[in-house]
Amino acid sequence: MTKEEERELQEQLARLQQEHRDLDTAISALQHTPGSDQLQVQRLKKRKLHLRDRISYIEDQLTPDIIA
């Protein structure tokens, strides 16, 4: 992996982590609001899980393989 590719992955990782934190805040706010739309909460949670998977994938790409 080139330095440029690694830098791009780092930037993408930072954006995804920020979006994940933002979703966490939004979900928390919706859950504490009386009469909130539970379907919307479920959709946000699903999106958050998708982001978590993508974040894990990118972190794996950035972590060098260790030969045991």
C-alpha positions, -999 to 999 in steps of 0.1 A, spaced: 0 0 0 14 34 -10 16 63 14 -11 81 -6 -35 51 -3 -28 49 34 -35 86 38 -68 83 20 -78 54 41 -69 74 73 -91 103 61 -120 80 52 -116 63 86 -118 96 104 -149 107 85 -166 74 93 -157 75 129 -172 111 132 -204 100 114 -206 70 139 -203 94 169 -229 117 154 -253 88 149 -248 78 185 -257 112 196 -287 114 173 -300 80 185 -296 89 221 -315 122 216 -343 104 198 -346 77 224 -350 103 251 -376 123 232 -412 114 241 -432 102 210 -401 97 189 -403 76 157 -390 41 167 -387 32 130 -363 61 125 -343 50 156 -340 15 141 -328 28 108 -302 50 125 -290 20 145 -287 -1 113 -267 26 97 -245 28 127 -238 -9 126 -230 -6 89 -205 22 97 -190 0 125 -184 -28 100 -168 -4 75 -146 11 102 -134 -23 112 -126 -32 76 -106 -1 71 -87 -5 104 -78 -41 93 -65 -27 60 -43 -2 78 -30 -27 103 0 -46 89 -2 -84 89 18 -101 116 33 -134 106 32 -158 135 
